[in-house]
């Protein structure tokens, strides 16, 4: 094993976590052959197979399970070393590791851009995930900060709300309900509804908004991509419940319209989250404070959708 590399261990860990070469390649922004090559080289160093294939699925061998345990330990040690160096560097020259839920990627790069104007020497490492992947980032100490809508209960974290997050009902401009005022929920149940997949943040927020009435919706499709949902709504295949922060461009260009539904917008909050036991480097502390003090105003200035209804006040920590 003395010739194994950290890169090989990281690639192996991603494949072992997903039990998929293709998903690991997507996460690491590599080609699938490149991922396979790295794993094969690690297997050569180990002298044992790390995966076995049964049908179309792959599984860890006993040697692979052992390798995964030590790989994660080694990766964590390198990360701790990097964090220690960042502490010595301070903010200027530090590296900011931040992970964001997928709905946030519509505005979050602009927040980072505003932060780096203030701290031009900062190096950025931004990753975008669904909820399951984001929780993994926190659990495995792969990120300093996470930005999300629904803070986790299964991890001991500190959760601080920094900006309101409205959810709206969208439709194509020519829809029969477009322009109507105070549309009742009962009218929505007559329309085909296109939703995010169950378990996603958006689905859970939909359930918060409608409660037990969610089951009355005529769910025509569940789609795991917000972009695909928007295109389906634009094509006239149904209406949808989406974050207002994901549809700014479509509202500005007139491809989508917001329906005036009773009780909407449905308000949630954006949270900045970190492990309670995490020793945040100076650059992460600075970015956290930047979000808490300026995040709400910056996000509001970026959004095409404006609501006159004030969001609920208060923030939660755990």
SEPA-991870 format. One record per residue (C-alpha): residue in three letters; chain; z, x, y. Coordinates in nm, 2 decimals. Example, Ala and Ser with C-alpha at 12.3 -4.5 7.8 and 13.67 -1.06 7.14 Angstrom:
% SEPA-991870
<atom res="ALA" chain="A" z="0.78" x="1.23" y="-0.45"/>
<atom res="SER" chain="A" z="0.71" x="1.37" y="-0.11"/>
END
This chain:
% SEPA-991870
<atom res="UNK" chain="A" z="0.00" x="0.00" y="0.00"/>
<atom res="UNK" chain="A" z="0.02" x="0.30" y="0.24"/>
<atom res="UNK" chain="A" z="-0.34" x="0.24" y="0.36"/>
<atom res="UNK" chain="A" z="-0.30" x="-0.13" y="0.43"/>
<atom res="UNK" chain="A" z="-0.34" x="-0.23" y="0.79"/>
<atom res="UNK" chain="A" z="-0.16" x="-0.48" y="1.02"/>
<atom res="UNK" chain="A" z="-0.50" x="-0.65" y="1.07"/>
<atom res="UNK" chain="A" z="-0.53" x="-0.71" y="0.69"/>
<atom res="UNK" chain="A" z="-0.17" x="-0.85" y="0.67"/>
<atom res="UNK" chain="A" z="-0.24" x="-1.09" y="0.96"/>
<atom res="UNK" chain="A" z="-0.57" x="-1.21" y="0.80"/>
<atom res="UNK" chain="A" z="-0.40" x="-1.25" y="0.47"/>
<atom res="UNK" chain="A" z="-0.11" x="-1.44" y="0.63"/>
<atom res="UNK" chain="A" z="-0.35" x="-1.69" y="0.79"/>
<atom res="UNK" chain="A" z="-0.54" x="-1.75" y="0.47"/>
<atom res="UNK" chain="A" z="-0.21" x="-1.80" y="0.28"/>
<atom res="UNK" chain="A" z="-0.08" x="-2.04" y="0.54"/>
<atom res="UNK" chain="A" z="-0.39" x="-2.26" y="0.54"/>
<atom res="UNK" chain="A" z="-0.49" x="-2.19" y="0.17"/>
<atom res="UNK" chain="A" z="-0.83" x="-2.18" y="0.31"/>
<atom res="UNK" chain="A" z="-1.06" x="-1.89" y="0.41"/>
<atom res="UNK" chain="A" z="-1.27" x="-2.11" y="0.64"/>
<atom res="UNK" chain="A" z="-0.97" x="-2.24" y="0.84"/>
<atom res="UNK" chain="A" z="-0.82" x="-1.89" y="0.87"/>
<atom res="UNK" chain="A" z="-1.16" x="-1.77" y="1.00"/>
<atom res="UNK" chain="A" z="-1.17" x="-2.04" y="1.25"/>
<atom res="UNK" chain="A" z="-0.81" x="-1.97" y="1.37"/>
<atom res="UNK" chain="A" z="-0.88" x="-1.59" y="1.39"/>
<atom res="UNK" chain="A" z="-1.22" x="-1.63" y="1.55"/>
<atom res="UNK" chain="A" z="-1.38" x="-1.43" y="1.26"/>
<atom res="UNK" chain="A" z="-1.66" x="-1.51" y="1.02"/>
<atom res="UNK" chain="A" z="-1.56" x="-1.62" y="0.67"/>
<atom res="UNK" chain="A" z="-1.71" x="-1.31" y="0.51"/>
<atom res="UNK" chain="A" z="-1.51" x="-1.09" y="0.75"/>
<atom res="UNK" chain="A" z="-1.19" x="-1.27" y="0.64"/>
<atom res="UNK" chain="A" z="-1.28" x="-1.23" y="0.27"/>
<atom res="UNK" chain="A" z="-1.34" x="-0.86" y="0.32"/>
<atom res="UNK" chain="A" z="-1.00" x="-0.81" y="0.48"/>
<atom res="UNK" chain="A" z="-0.83" x="-0.99" y="0.19"/>
<atom res="UNK" chain="A" z="-1.02" x="-0.80" y="-0.07"/>
<atom res="UNK" chain="A" z="-0.93" x="-0.47" y="0.09"/>
<atom res="UNK" chain="A" z="-0.56" x="-0.57" y="0.09"/>
<atom res="UNK" chain="A" z="-0.59" x="-0.67" y="-0.28"/>
<atom res="UNK" chain="A" z="-0.73" x="-0.33" y="-0.35"/>
<atom res="UNK" chain="A" z="-0.44" x="-0.16" y="-0.18"/>
<atom res="UNK" chain="A" z="-0.19" x="-0.39" y="-0.37"/>
<atom res="UNK" chain="A" z="-0.37" x="-0.34" y="-0.70"/>
<atom res="UNK" chain="A" z="-0.32" x="-0.71" y="-0.78"/>
<atom res="UNK" chain="A" z="-0.50" x="-1.03" y="-0.70"/>
<atom res="UNK" chain="A" z="-0.33" x="-1.23" y="-0.42"/>
<atom res="UNK" chain="A" z="-0.52" x="-1.55" y="-0.47"/>
<atom res="UNK" chain="A" z="-0.65" x="-1.75" y="-0.76"/>
<atom res="UNK" chain="A" z="-0.91" x="-2.03" y="-0.74"/>
<atom res="UNK" chain="A" z="-0.88" x="-2.35" y="-0.94"/>
<atom res="UNK" chain="A" z="-1.18" x="-2.57" y="-0.88"/>
<atom res="UNK" chain="A" z="-1.25" x="-2.58" y="-0.51"/>
<atom res="UNK" chain="A" z="-0.89" x="-2.49" y="-0.41"/>
<atom res="UNK" chain="A" z="-0.72" x="-2.15" y="-0.38"/>
<atom res="UNK" chain="A" z="-0.35" x="-2.08" y="-0.46"/>
<atom res="UNK" chain="A" z="-0.12" x="-1.78" y="-0.41"/>
<atom res="UNK" chain="A" z="-0.06" x="-1.57" y="-0.72"/>
<atom res="UNK" chain="A" z="0.30" x="-1.45" y="-0.77"/>
<atom res="UNK" chain="A" z="0.19" x="-1.12" y="-0.61"/>
<atom res="UNK" chain="A" z="0.04" x="-1.32" y="-0.32"/>
<atom res="UNK" chain="A" z="0.37" x="-1.50" y="-0.27"/>
<atom res="UNK" chain="A" z="0.56" x="-1.17" y="-0.25"/>
<atom res="UNK" chain="A" z="0.30" x="-1.02" y="-0.02"/>
<atom res="UNK" chain="A" z="0.33" x="-1.33" y="0.21"/>
<atom res="UNK" chain="A" z="0.70" x="-1.28" y="0.24"/>
<atom res="UNK" chain="A" z="0.67" x="-0.91" y="0.34"/>
<atom res="UNK" chain="A" z="0.36" x="-0.97" y="0.55"/>
<atom res="UNK" chain="A" z="0.55" x="-1.22" y="0.77"/>
<atom res="UNK" chain="A" z="0.84" x="-0.98" y="0.80"/>
<atom res="UNK" chain="A" z="0.62" x="-0.69" y="0.90"/>
<atom res="UNK" chain="A" z="0.43" x="-0.91" y="1.15"/>
<atom res="UNK" chain="A" z="0.76" x="-1.03" y="1.30"/>
<atom res="UNK" chain="A" z="0.88" x="-0.67" y="1.34"/>
<atom res="UNK" chain="A" z="0.57" x="-0.57" y="1.53"/>
<atom res="UNK" chain="A" z="0.60" x="-0.87" y="1.75"/>
<atom res="UNK" chain="A" z="0.97" x="-0.79" y="1.83"/>
<atom res="UNK" chain="A" z="0.86" x="-0.43" y="1.91"/>
<atom res="UNK" chain="A" z="0.59" x="-0.57" y="2.15"/>
<atom res="UNK" chain="A" z="0.85" x="-0.80" y="2.31"/>
<atom res="UNK" chain="A" z="1.09" x="-0.51" y="2.36"/>
<atom res="UNK" chain="A" z="0.81" x="-0.31" y="2.53"/>
<atom res="UNK" chain="A" z="0.74" x="-0.62" y="2.75"/>
<atom res="UNK" chain="A" z="1.10" x="-0.63" y="2.86"/>
<atom res="UNK" chain="A" z="1.08" x="-0.27" y="2.97"/>
<atom res="UNK" chain="A" z="0.75" x="-0.34" y="3.16"/>
<atom res="UNK" chain="A" z="0.89" x="-0.65" y="3.34"/>
<atom res="UNK" chain="A" z="0.65" x="-0.91" y="3.47"/>
<atom res="UNK" chain="A" z="0.38" x="-0.69" y="3.59"/>
<atom res="UNK" chain="A" z="0.21" x="-0.55" y="3.29"/>
<atom res="UNK" chain="A" z="0.38" x="-0.79" y="3.06"/>
<atom res="UNK" chain="A" z="0.21" x="-1.01" y="2.80"/>
<atom res="UNK" chain="A" z="0.25" x="-1.39" y="2.82"/>
<atom res="UNK" chain="A" z="0.23" x="-1.56" y="2.48"/>
<atom res="UNK" chain="A" z="0.19" x="-1.94" y="2.52"/>
<atom res="UNK" chain="A" z="0.07" x="-2.21" y="2.29"/>
<atom res="UNK" chain="A" z="-0.04" x="-2.55" y="2.40"/>
<atom res="UNK" chain="A" z="-0.11" x="-2.89" y="2.24"/>
<atom res="UNK" chain="A" z="-0.48" x="-2.97" y="2.23"/>
<atom res="UNK" chain="A" z="-0.47" x="-3.23" y="2.51"/>
<atom res="UNK" chain="A" z="-0.34" x="-2.96" y="2.74"/>
<atom res="UNK" chain="A" z="-0.65" x="-2.74" y="2.71"/>
<atom res="UNK" chain="A" z="-0.82" x="-2.96" y="2.97"/>
<atom res="UNK" chain="A" z="-0.61" x="-2.83" y="3.25"/>
<atom res="UNK" chain="A" z="-0.39" x="-2.55" y="3.12"/>
<atom res="UNK" chain="A" z="-0.63" x="-2.26" y="3.18"/>
<atom res="UNK" chain="A" z="-0.62" x="-2.35" y="3.55"/>
<atom res="UNK" chain="A" z="-0.24" x="-2.33" y="3.55"/>
<atom res="UNK" chain="A" z="-0.27" x="-1.98" y="3.39"/>
<atom res="UNK" chain="A" z="-0.53" x="-1.88" y="3.65"/>
<atom res="UNK" chain="A" z="-0.29" x="-1.98" y="3.93"/>
<atom res="UNK" chain="A" z="-0.01" x="-1.79" y="3.77"/>
<atom res="UNK" chain="A" z="-0.21" x="-1.47" y="3.73"/>
<atom res="UNK" chain="A" z="-0.31" x="-1.48" y="4.10"/>
<atom res="UNK" chain="A" z="0.06" x="-1.44" y="4.16"/>
<atom res="UNK" chain="A" z="0.11" x="-1.18" y="3.89"/>
<atom res="UNK" chain="A" z="-0.23" x="-1.00" y="3.85"/>
<atom res="UNK" chain="A" z="-0.11" x="-0.75" y="3.60"/>
<atom res="UNK" chain="A" z="-0.01" x="-1.01" y="3.33"/>
<atom res="UNK" chain="A" z="-0.20" x="-1.01" y="3.00"/>
<atom res="UNK" chain="A" z="-0.25" x="-1.36" y="2.86"/>
<atom res="UNK" chain="A" z="-0.25" x="-1.48" y="2.50"/>
<atom res="UNK" chain="A" z="-0.32" x="-1.86" y="2.50"/>
<atom res="UNK" chain="A" z="-0.37" x="-2.05" y="2.17"/>
<atom res="UNK" chain="A" z="-0.45" x="-2.43" y="2.14"/>
<atom res="UNK" chain="A" z="-0.32" x="-2.63" y="1.84"/>
<atom res="UNK" chain="A" z="-0.27" x="-2.97" y="1.70"/>
<atom res="UNK" chain="A" z="0.10" x="-3.07" y="1.66"/>
<atom res="UNK" chain="A" z="0.15" x="-2.94" y="1.31"/>
<atom res="UNK" chain="A" z="0.00" x="-2.60" y="1.40"/>
<atom res="UNK" chain="A" z="0.20" x="-2.58" y="1.73"/>
<atom res="UNK" chain="A" z="0.53" x="-2.64" y="1.54"/>
<atom res="UNK" chain="A" z="0.43" x="-2.36" y="1.30"/>
<atom res="UNK" chain="A" z="0.38" x="-2.13" y="1.61"/>
<atom res="UNK" chain="A" z="0.74" x="-2.21" y="1.71"/>
<atom res="UNK" chain="A" z="0.89" x="-2.19" y="1.37"/>
<atom res="UNK" chain="A" z="0.74" x="-1.86" y="1.28"/>
<atom res="UNK" chain="A" z="0.81" x="-1.71" y="1.63"/>
<atom res="UNK" chain="A" z="0.44" x="-1.66" y="1.69"/>
<atom res="UNK" chain="A" z="0.47" x="-1.77" y="2.06"/>
<atom res="UNK" chain="A" z="0.71" x="-1.73" y="2.34"/>
<atom res="UNK" chain="A" z="0.65" x="-2.08" y="2.50"/>
<atom res="UNK" chain="A" z="0.49" x="-2.40" y="2.38"/>
<atom res="UNK" chain="A" z="0.36" x="-2.67" y="2.60"/>
<atom res="UNK" chain="A" z="0.36" x="-3.02" y="2.44"/>
<atom res="UNK" chain="A" z="0.42" x="-3.39" y="2.49"/>
<atom res="UNK" chain="A" z="0.68" x="-3.46" y="2.22"/>
<atom res="UNK" chain="A" z="0.94" x="-3.19" y="2.17"/>
<atom res="UNK" chain="A" z="1.03" x="-3.12" y="1.81"/>
<atom res="UNK" chain="A" z="1.35" x="-3.25" y="1.65"/>
<atom res="UNK" chain="A" z="1.32" x="-3.03" y="1.34"/>
<atom res="UNK" chain="A" z="1.36" x="-2.70" y="1.53"/>
<atom res="UNK" chain="A" z="1.65" x="-2.60" y="1.76"/>
<atom res="UNK" chain="A" z="1.46" x="-2.57" y="2.09"/>
<atom res="UNK" chain="A" z="1.52" x="-2.60" y="2.46"/>
<atom res="UNK" chain="A" z="1.28" x="-2.86" y="2.60"/>
<atom res="UNK" chain="A" z="1.22" x="-2.90" y="2.97"/>
<atom res="UNK" chain="A" z="1.00" x="-3.17" y="3.13"/>
<atom res="UNK" chain="A" z="0.78" x="-3.03" y="3.41"/>
<atom res="UNK" chain="A" z="0.51" x="-3.29" y="3.48"/>
<atom res="UNK" chain="A" z="0.44" x="-3.65" y="3.41"/>
<atom res="UNK" chain="A" z="0.17" x="-3.73" y="3.16"/>
<atom res="UNK" chain="A" z="0.00" x="-4.07" y="3.18"/>
<atom res="UNK" chain="A" z="-0.19" x="-4.24" y="2.89"/>
<atom res="UNK" chain="A" z="-0.46" x="-4.50" y="2.97"/>
<atom res="UNK" chain="A" z="-0.70" x="-4.73" y="2.79"/>
<atom res="UNK" chain="A" z="-1.06" x="-4.62" y="2.84"/>
<atom res="UNK" chain="A" z="-1.39" x="-4.80" y="2.79"/>
<atom res="UNK" chain="A" z="-1.76" x="-4.76" y="2.88"/>
<atom res="UNK" chain="A" z="-1.83" x="-4.88" y="3.23"/>
<atom res="UNK" chain="A" z="-2.04" x="-5.17" y="3.11"/>
<atom res="UNK" chain="A" z="-1.76" x="-5.31" y="2.89"/>
<atom res="UNK" chain="A" z="-1.68" x="-5.68" y="2.92"/>
<atom res="UNK" chain="A" z="-1.32" x="-5.59" y="3.02"/>
<atom res="UNK" chain="A" z="-1.42" x="-5.34" y="3.29"/>
<atom res="UNK" chain="A" z="-1.31" x="-5.46" y="3.63"/>
<atom res="UNK" chain="A" z="-1.07" x="-5.73" y="3.49"/>
<atom res="UNK" chain="A" z="-0.72" x="-5.73" y="3.62"/>
<atom res="UNK" chain="A" z="-0.39" x="-5.71" y="3.42"/>
<atom res="UNK" chain="A" z="-0.56" x="-5.75" y="3.08"/>
<atom res="UNK" chain="A" z="-0.30" x="-5.87" y="2.83"/>
<atom res="UNK" chain="A" z="-0.24" x="-5.69" y="2.50"/>
<atom res="UNK" chain="A" z="-0.36" x="-5.99" y="2.30"/>
<atom res="UNK" chain="A" z="-0.71" x="-5.94" y="2.45"/>
<atom res="UNK" chain="A" z="-0.71" x="-5.57" y="2.34"/>
<atom res="UNK" chain="A" z="-0.66" x="-5.68" y="1.98"/>
<atom res="UNK" chain="A" z="-1.01" x="-5.84" y="1.99"/>
<atom res="UNK" chain="A" z="-1.18" x="-5.51" y="2.05"/>
<atom res="UNK" chain="A" z="-1.26" x="-5.23" y="1.81"/>
<atom res="UNK" chain="A" z="-1.01" x="-4.95" y="1.87"/>
<atom res="UNK" chain="A" z="-1.09" x="-4.58" y="1.83"/>
<atom res="UNK" chain="A" z="-0.77" x="-4.37" y="1.78"/>
<atom res="UNK" chain="A" z="-0.66" x="-4.02" y="1.72"/>
<atom res="UNK" chain="A" z="-0.54" x="-3.95" y="1.36"/>
<atom res="UNK" chain="A" z="-0.20" x="-4.07" y="1.25"/>
<atom res="UNK" chain="A" z="0.07" x="-3.81" y="1.31"/>
<atom res="UNK" chain="A" z="-0.10" x="-3.66" y="1.62"/>
<atom res="UNK" chain="A" z="0.08" x="-3.66" y="1.95"/>
<atom res="UNK" chain="A" z="-0.17" x="-3.92" y="2.09"/>
<atom res="UNK" chain="A" z="-0.11" x="-4.15" y="1.79"/>
<atom res="UNK" chain="A" z="0.27" x="-4.12" y="1.83"/>
<atom res="UNK" chain="A" z="0.24" x="-4.19" y="2.20"/>
<atom res="UNK" chain="A" z="0.02" x="-4.50" y="2.12"/>
<atom res="UNK" chain="A" z="0.30" x="-4.62" y="1.90"/>
<atom res="UNK" chain="A" z="0.55" x="-4.56" y="2.18"/>
<atom res="UNK" chain="A" z="0.34" x="-4.77" y="2.41"/>
<atom res="UNK" chain="A" z="0.27" x="-5.06" y="2.18"/>
<atom res="UNK" chain="A" z="0.57" x="-5.05" y="1.94"/>
<atom res="UNK" chain="A" z="0.54" x="-5.29" y="1.65"/>
<atom res="UNK" chain="A" z="0.23" x="-5.44" y="1.80"/>
<atom res="UNK" chain="A" z="0.03" x="-5.13" y="1.71"/>
<atom res="UNK" chain="A" z="-0.05" x="-5.29" y="1.37"/>
<atom res="UNK" chain="A" z="-0.23" x="-5.57" y="1.55"/>
<atom res="UNK" chain="A" z="-0.49" x="-5.34" y="1.69"/>
<atom res="UNK" chain="A" z="-0.83" x="-5.34" y="1.52"/>
<atom res="UNK" chain="A" z="-0.85" x="-4.97" y="1.44"/>
<atom res="UNK" chain="A" z="-1.22" x="-4.91" y="1.37"/>
<atom res="UNK" chain="A" z="-1.20" x="-4.53" y="1.34"/>
<atom res="UNK" chain="A" z="-0.94" x="-4.26" y="1.33"/>
<atom res="UNK" chain="A" z="-1.08" x="-3.93" y="1.47"/>
<atom res="UNK" chain="A" z="-0.91" x="-3.59" y="1.49"/>
<atom res="UNK" chain="A" z="-1.11" x="-3.48" y="1.79"/>
<atom res="UNK" chain="A" z="-1.05" x="-3.61" y="2.15"/>
<atom res="UNK" chain="A" z="-1.40" x="-3.50" y="2.24"/>
<atom res="UNK" chain="A" z="-1.56" x="-3.70" y="1.96"/>
<atom res="UNK" chain="A" z="-1.35" x="-4.01" y="2.05"/>
<atom res="UNK" chain="A" z="-1.48" x="-3.99" y="2.41"/>
<atom res="UNK" chain="A" z="-1.83" x="-3.97" y="2.29"/>
<atom res="UNK" chain="A" z="-1.78" x="-4.27" y="2.06"/>
<atom res="UNK" chain="A" z="-1.64" x="-4.47" y="2.35"/>
<atom res="UNK" chain="A" z="-1.92" x="-4.37" y="2.58"/>
<atom res="UNK" chain="A" z="-2.16" x="-4.49" y="2.30"/>
<atom res="UNK" chain="A" z="-2.00" x="-4.83" y="2.31"/>
<atom res="UNK" chain="A" z="-1.83" x="-4.81" y="1.96"/>
<atom res="UNK" chain="A" z="-1.50" x="-4.92" y="2.09"/>
<atom res="UNK" chain="A" z="-1.21" x="-4.86" y="2.34"/>
<atom res="UNK" chain="A" z="-0.94" x="-4.60" y="2.31"/>
<atom res="UNK" chain="A" z="-0.59" x="-4.49" y="2.41"/>
<atom res="UNK" chain="A" z="-0.62" x="-4.14" y="2.56"/>
<atom res="UNK" chain="A" z="-0.43" x="-3.90" y="2.78"/>
<atom res="UNK" chain="A" z="-0.55" x="-3.94" y="3.14"/>
<atom res="UNK" chain="A" z="-0.56" x="-3.56" y="3.15"/>
<atom res="UNK" chain="A" z="-0.84" x="-3.54" y="2.90"/>
<atom res="UNK" chain="A" z="-1.09" x="-3.77" y="3.06"/>
<atom res="UNK" chain="A" z="-1.12" x="-3.64" y="3.42"/>
<atom res="UNK" chain="A" z="-1.48" x="-3.53" y="3.39"/>
<atom res="UNK" chain="A" z="-1.60" x="-3.85" y="3.23"/>
<atom res="UNK" chain="A" z="-1.42" x="-4.06" y="3.50"/>
<atom res="UNK" chain="A" z="-1.58" x="-3.86" y="3.78"/>
<atom res="UNK" chain="A" z="-1.93" x="-3.89" y="3.63"/>
<atom res="UNK" chain="A" z="-1.89" x="-4.26" y="3.56"/>
<atom res="UNK" chain="A" z="-1.93" x="-4.22" y="3.18"/>
<atom res="UNK" chain="A" z="-1.59" x="-4.38" y="3.12"/>
<atom res="UNK" chain="A" z="-1.37" x="-4.63" y="3.31"/>
<atom res="UNK" chain="A" z="-1.00" x="-4.71" y="3.30"/>
<atom res="UNK" chain="A" z="-0.91" x="-5.06" y="3.19"/>
<atom res="UNK" chain="A" z="-0.64" x="-5.24" y="3.39"/>
<atom res="UNK" chain="A" z="-0.41" x="-5.33" y="3.10"/>
<atom res="UNK" chain="A" z="-0.06" x="-5.48" y="3.15"/>
<atom res="UNK" chain="A" z="0.21" x="-5.22" y="3.12"/>
<atom res="UNK" chain="A" z="-0.03" x="-4.92" y="3.17"/>
<atom res="UNK" chain="A" z="-0.04" x="-4.64" y="3.23"/>
<atom res="UNK" chain="A" z="0.20" x="-4.55" y="2.96"/>
<atom res="UNK" chain="A" z="0.41" x="-4.25" y="3.08"/>
<atom res="UNK" chain="A" z="0.52" x="-3.95" y="2.88"/>
<atom res="UNK" chain="A" z="0.60" x="-3.60" y="3.01"/>
<atom res="UNK" chain="A" z="0.47" x="-3.25" y="2.96"/>
<atom res="UNK" chain="A" z="0.74" x="-3.02" y="2.82"/>
<atom res="UNK" chain="A" z="0.78" x="-2.64" y="2.82"/>
<atom res="UNK" chain="A" z="0.96" x="-2.56" y="2.49"/>
<atom res="UNK" chain="A" z="1.11" x="-2.24" y="2.34"/>
<atom res="UNK" chain="A" z="1.34" x="-2.16" y="2.06"/>
<atom res="UNK" chain="A" z="1.70" x="-2.17" y="2.17"/>
<atom res="UNK" chain="A" z="1.77" x="-1.83" y="2.01"/>
<atom res="UNK" chain="A" z="1.45" x="-1.68" y="2.16"/>
<atom res="UNK" chain="A" z="1.50" x="-1.39" y="2.40"/>
<atom res="UNK" chain="A" z="1.22" x="-1.47" y="2.65"/>
<atom res="UNK" chain="A" z="1.06" x="-1.16" y="2.81"/>
<atom res="UNK" chain="A" z="1.05" x="-1.15" y="3.19"/>
<atom res="UNK" chain="A" z="0.69" x="-1.27" y="3.21"/>
<atom res="UNK" chain="A" z="0.77" x="-1.58" y="2.99"/>
<atom res="UNK" chain="A" z="1.07" x="-1.66" y="3.21"/>
<atom res="UNK" chain="A" z="0.86" x="-1.63" y="3.52"/>
<atom res="UNK" chain="A" z="0.59" x="-1.86" y="3.38"/>
<atom res="UNK" chain="A" z="0.86" x="-2.12" y="3.26"/>
<atom res="UNK" chain="A" z="1.00" x="-2.12" y="3.62"/>
<atom res="UNK" chain="A" z="0.64" x="-2.15" y="3.76"/>
<atom res="UNK" chain="A" z="0.58" x="-2.46" y="3.54"/>
<atom res="UNK" chain="A" z="0.91" x="-2.62" y="3.64"/>
<atom res="UNK" chain="A" z="0.87" x="-2.57" y="4.01"/>
<atom res="UNK" chain="A" z="0.49" x="-2.61" y="4.06"/>
<atom res="UNK" chain="A" z="0.34" x="-2.74" y="3.74"/>
<atom res="UNK" chain="A" z="0.35" x="-3.11" y="3.83"/>
<atom res="UNK" chain="A" z="0.19" x="-3.07" y="4.17"/>
<atom res="UNK" chain="A" z="-0.08" x="-2.84" y="4.04"/>
<atom res="UNK" chain="A" z="-0.17" x="-3.07" y="3.75"/>
<atom res="UNK" chain="A" z="-0.18" x="-3.38" y="3.98"/>
<atom res="UNK" chain="A" z="-0.42" x="-3.20" y="4.21"/>
<atom res="UNK" chain="A" z="-0.66" x="-3.13" y="3.92"/>
<atom res="UNK" chain="A" z="-0.67" x="-3.48" y="3.78"/>
<atom res="UNK" chain="A" z="-0.94" x="-3.74" y="3.86"/>
<atom res="UNK" chain="A" z="-0.71" x="-4.03" y="3.75"/>
<atom res="UNK" chain="A" z="-0.45" x="-4.13" y="4.01"/>
<atom res="UNK" chain="A" z="-0.18" x="-4.39" y="3.95"/>
<atom res="UNK" chain="A" z="0.03" x="-4.56" y="4.22"/>
<atom res="UNK" chain="A" z="0.30" x="-4.64" y="3.96"/>
<atom res="UNK" chain="A" z="0.57" x="-4.37" y="3.97"/>
<atom res="UNK" chain="A" z="0.64" x="-4.21" y="3.63"/>
<atom res="UNK" chain="A" z="0.99" x="-4.23" y="3.49"/>
<atom res="UNK" chain="A" z="1.23" x="-3.97" y="3.63"/>
<atom res="UNK" chain="A" z="1.44" x="-3.73" y="3.45"/>
<atom res="UNK" chain="A" z="1.38" x="-3.46" y="3.19"/>
<atom res="UNK" chain="A" z="1.53" x="-3.38" y="2.85"/>
<atom res="UNK" chain="A" z="1.67" x="-3.07" y="2.69"/>
<atom res="UNK" chain="A" z="1.79" x="-3.00" y="2.35"/>
END
